[in-house]
Amino acid sequence: MIYLVTGLIIMSVLVDQVLKWIVCNTLEIGQSVPLIDGVFHFTYIRNFGAAFSILQNRLSFLILVTVLITAVLLVFLYRTRKTANKLMLISIPLIIGGGIGNLIDRIRLGYVVDFLDFCLIHFPVFNFADCCVTIGAALLVLGFLLKSPAERRYFHPLMLLPIPLNVWQLTLYLPYGGKANSIFQVTACTAIACSALQSLCWWYFKNRKAKTPIFAIASLLFVCFEF
């Protein structure tokens, strides 16, 4: 499994950096080349913020957060490699690889190269690293669908903790990015965090004999990574 994890991280970083190198060397800043006219374009922009252009001009903060959370995820993944399920062994490396891909840009260039443009729905321009993080997050959500019916019905007040925290985070993001982008990200991360806390509370208060819910812990780390 260690080869799968390492391979996914390296592949994510390499594909991301190669695509960005091609874009930087073939397009001018702001230039858009239609792959499917009016639907999907390659549009070269420089993003000085986080995913989907939030937190603009906070470079030092973004580098520090990315380095810390990536290091935590790597240590966590290494220590749980023998007990983690296959879904987590795919999702976490994708998130790490995407984070490293954008981190390289921020350290080397001072900004992130974005180029994937779904202009049909006017979605913010993003890149391959963002895709890796998003796919990894989707796999984390998929993992929660595998909960037992009793666990899915379980409720504990701690499950609601992410809601006020993420609403507060939203008020910080709004001045630095598009409102729709911030709401989308906050909503997704709130759902993941609440579901992760549900699993942790279920394990701690109702089912301590079961294995530690490392999938839930990994999901909470992902939420920290995003924010």
GIRA-V491895 format. One record per pair of residues at least 24 apart in sequence whose C-alpha atoms are under 6 Angstrom apart, sorted by sequence separation. I is the first residue (numbers start at 0). J is the second residue. D is the distance in Angstrom with one decimal. If there is no record, write none. Layout:
BEGIN
I_J_D ; I_J_D
END
This chain:
BEGIN
69_95_5.9 ; 192_219_5.7 ; 100_128_5.8 ; 161_189_5.8 ; 97_128_3.9 ; 97_131_5.2 ; 188_222_5.7 ; 97_132_5.4 ; 158_193_5.0 ; 94_131_6.0 ; 93_131_5.1 ; 94_132_4.2 ; 158_196_5.2 ; 93_132_6.0 ; 158_197_5.5 ; 94_135_5.4 ; 93_135_5.4 ; 90_135_4.0 ; 90_138_5.7 ; 47_110_4.7 ; 46_110_5.5 ; 46_111_4.9 ; 45_111_5.8 ; 45_112_5.1 ; 44_113_5.4 ; 43_114_4.7 ; 42_114_4.6 ; 51_123_5.6 ; 41_114_5.2 ; 41_115_5.3 ; 41_116_5.9 ; 40_116_5.1 ; 39_116_5.7 ; 39_117_4.6 ; 38_117_5.8 ; 39_118_5.9 ; 38_118_5.4 ; 38_119_4.5 ; 37_119_5.9 ; 8_92_5.2 ; 12_96_5.4 ; 7_92_5.9 ; 11_96_5.1 ; 4_92_5.8 ; 8_96_4.4 ; 12_100_4.9 ; 15_127_5.2 ; 15_128_5.8 ; 55_175_5.6 ; 54_175_4.9 ; 53_175_5.6 ; 53_176_4.2 ; 68_224_5.6
END
